[in-house]
Amino acid sequence: MEIRCIVKMGGAAITCKNELERINEENLDAVSSQLRQAMIPCSASVKTVGMDWSKRPGISEDVSSTLDDFCGDHTLNLLSNKFVVVHGAGSFGHFQASKSGVHKGGLDRPLVKAGFVATRISVTTLNLKIVRALAREGIPSIGMSPFACGWSTSKRNIASADLSMVAKAIESGFVPVLHGDAVFDEVQGCTILSGDVIIRHLAVLLKPEYVVFLTDVLGVYDCPPTVPDSVLLREIAVDEGGNWSVVKPTLRNMNKQVEITVAAHDTTGGMAAKISEAAMIAKHGIDVYIVKAATNHSLRALSGDLRGNIPDDWLGTIVRLTR
Amino acid sequence: MEIRCIVKMGGAAITCKNELERINEENLDAVSSQLRQAMIPCSASVKTVGMDWSKRPGISEDVSSTLDDFCGDHTLNLLSNKFVVVHGAGSFGHFQASKSGVHKGGLDRPLVKAGFVATRISVTTLNLKIVRALAREGIPSIGMSPFACGWSTSKRNIASADLSMVAKAIESGFVPVLHGDAVFDEVQGCTILSGDVIIRHLAVLLKPEYVVFLTDVLGVYDCPPTVPDSVLLREIAVDEGGNWSVVKPTLRNMNKQVEITVAAHDTTGGMAAKISEAAMIAKHGIDVYIVKAATNHSLRALSGDLRGNIPDDWLGTIVRLTR
């Protein structure tokens, strides 16, 4: 089965990170539209036939008029490129998980058990919103919670992750939408399985042509992007052992310092973890693009325009195996 | 593993059947409260500590005050009786499924594929609302979609239904909440797996002490309950072959006519299908109670008060194996 692309919708890109459970609607709509263009390239010129026929609070839409569009049965463009979507939690789930310590385990403690329930409610709420946004664009999206799929961890590493339903959904022409989730852990009882760990696991097993991380900044920088003179790392080379180094731009005074700087400033594990995760994927020969969501750069990355040479005017970070 | 009870929340009992995607909030709250009393019998006297820490549109609740209640770690009453909840679709999902013909299969047709996506969005929306209502009552509920769990059918009968995640969730002290869902079918591509079929499958494999069907009428009648002089069937006896007959009340003029009458008036398959489904469960020695949701009768049924003799003042239908 030829998978074109696995996309990570970063929590920071699609939610308002500082406000509890608030979607960044504008970004989510733009990302959904770009995904439609990447999955169904010929859809740009025709009317989108939505697949979300449910009520939306505050929005009155006549569902039956949507259905009229299906009469000819030819208005829907079939998916030409197979995609899998994984999203993070952003302002959904983090609050519930951190207040209760779900990631540290201990399901016999009432607070942890309650936090497990509360976290799953929050992340599945976000999942449903994303599935609906994609469906409104005509993307046949199917929400699949790692917990319900039976995924579990051992000491926070994936212990069991049955991909058969994901594969079956892809084969049948759907786009599985997975997410960071609270799951059972064989050793500590429970933990949080992050979207990044899911991505790596899916990428190694499904071997897509490329993986795209959609974030809220242009890519990976040598120091926090808010710092003046911070430099966007354009290309990172990875060897088969997973070691990585910055190839472009040529960093004069920095050398190996970059890795340390990146790791040091990033207490949340965001960007340093992202490069390491990306390198773990890239070492299998799968290109990884880290790019700002809802920009022309993300559209080009999603559409596969970067598979050959990287255009000079493309902004983002490419993590790629040196052959 | 000793499962106390599997509960079917009928779509008609928890949604407003004639209005698209409208929850019957009053009933759902009452049912959730009764389920708490049945699962956590000592909880009646103490304050409920909710497990839904997510925002609710139009309702401002301070989540952090909920969390303060957890400080002592002893305020939460642990589940003493193991339950599984399955719900129907009611006014969620039916519209999307019937408009597109998902139950008839044919995933290669764009309308069916879109309907599959739209149906899953609608039923998972309902599932999330029910999981949240239960969590607000302090029930550690976990939404588990049959589709994501990998359940599938062959010619509309269950072909594959891995119960390991359901069992694991129960063992860990959670209450799995399943639902009627759109699933893959080996022969026709896809279909609708109904809540009633799920209940039967779960009952046979998990062998609960009893099964409760919560509906919007008192139980099963000899003819539609809106007809004057319709008689509530109080007790139905089932033999090991699954054949059933009305034991109480003693029906003078009706004899075998009852079965035919029930089947004939019920074009939606509701009540006739319900007796047949109940008989398929009861023949395994599991009592089935069909009762009106959110009444004192449903509370007694859920609490297991009917396991011995049936009180004369209890109203509902019992379907039970004749030994």
Boltz contact constraints between the chains, C-beta under 6 A:
constraints:
  - contact:
      token1: [A, 21]
      token2: [B, 55]
      max_distance: 6.0
  - contact:
      token1: [A, 51]
      token2: [B, 114]
      max_distance: 6.0
  - contact:
      token1: [A, 51]
      token2: [B, 117]
      max_distance: 6.0
  - contact:
      token1: [A, 51]
      token2: [B, 118]
      max_distance: 6.0
  - contact:
      token1: [A, 52]
      token2: [B, 121]
      max_distance: 6.0
  - contact:
      token1: [A, 53]
      token2: [B, 96]
      max_distance: 6.0
  - contact:
      token1: [A, 53]
      token2: [B, 118]
      max_distance: 6.0
  - contact:
      token1: [A, 54]
      token2: [B, 121]
      max_distance: 6.0
  - contact:
      token1: [A, 54]
      token2: [B, 122]
      max_distance: 6.0
  - contact:
      token1: [A, 54]
      token2: [B, 125]
      max_distance: 6.0
  - contact:
      token1: [A, 55]
      token2: [B, 21]
      max_distance: 6.0
  - contact:
      token1: [A, 67]
      token2: [B, 99]
      max_distance: 6.0
  - contact:
      token1: [A, 70]
      token2: [B, 111]
      max_distance: 6.0
  - contact:
      token1: [A, 73]
      token2: [B, 110]
      max_distance: 6.0
  - contact:
      token1: [A, 76]
      token2: [B, 110]
      max_distance: 6.0
  - contact:
      token1: [A, 96]
      token2: [B, 53]
      max_distance: 6.0
  - contact:
      token1: [A, 99]
      token2: [B, 67]
      max_distance: 6.0
  - contact:
      token1: [A, 107]
      token2: [B, 172]
      max_distance: 6.0
  - contact:
      token1: [A, 110]
      token2: [B, 73]
      max_distance: 6.0
  - contact:
      token1: [A, 110]
      token2: [B, 76]
      max_distance: 6.0
  - contact:
      token1: [A, 111]
      token2: [B, 70]
      max_distance: 6.0
  - contact:
      token1: [A, 113]
      token2: [B, 140]
      max_distance: 6.0
  - contact:
      token1: [A, 114]
      token2: [B, 51]
      max_distance: 6.0
  - contact:
      token1: [A, 117]
      token2: [B, 51]
      max_distance: 6.0
  - contact:
      token1: [A, 117]
      token2: [B, 135]
      max_distance: 6.0
  - contact:
      token1: [A, 117]
      token2: [B, 140]
      max_distance: 6.0
  - contact:
      token1: [A, 118]
      token2: [B, 51]
      max_distance: 6.0
  - contact:
      token1: [A, 118]
      token2: [B, 53]
      max_distance: 6.0
  - contact:
      token1: [A, 121]
      token2: [B, 52]
      max_distance: 6.0
  - contact:
      token1: [A, 121]
      token2: [B, 54]
      max_distance: 6.0
  - contact:
      token1: [A, 121]
      token2: [B, 132]
      max_distance: 6.0
  - contact:
      token1: [A, 122]
      token2: [B, 54]
      max_distance: 6.0
  - contact:
      token1: [A, 124]
      token2: [B, 128]
      max_distance: 6.0
  - contact:
      token1: [A, 125]
      token2: [B, 54]
      max_distance: 6.0
  - contact:
      token1: [A, 128]
      token2: [B, 124]
      max_distance: 6.0
  - contact:
      token1: [A, 132]
      token2: [B, 121]
      max_distance: 6.0
  - contact:
      token1: [A, 135]
      token2: [B, 117]
      max_distance: 6.0
  - contact:
      token1: [A, 140]
      token2: [B, 113]
      max_distance: 6.0
  - contact:
      token1: [A, 140]
      token2: [B, 117]
      max_distance: 6.0
  - contact:
      token1: [A, 144]
      token2: [B, 148]
      max_distance: 6.0
  - contact:
      token1: [A, 145]
      token2: [B, 148]
      max_distance: 6.0
  - contact:
      token1: [A, 148]
      token2: [B, 144]
      max_distance: 6.0
  - contact:
      token1: [A, 148]
      token2: [B, 145]
      max_distance: 6.0
  - contact:
      token1: [A, 148]
      token2: [B, 148]
      max_distance: 6.0
  - contact:
      token1: [A, 148]
      token2: [B, 149]
      max_distance: 6.0
  - contact:
      token1: [A, 149]
      token2: [B, 148]
      max_distance: 6.0
  - contact:
      token1: [A, 150]
      token2: [B, 165]
      max_distance: 6.0
  - contact:
      token1: [A, 165]
      token2: [B, 150]
      max_distance: 6.0
  - contact:
      token1: [A, 172]
      token2: [B, 107]
      max_distance: 6.0
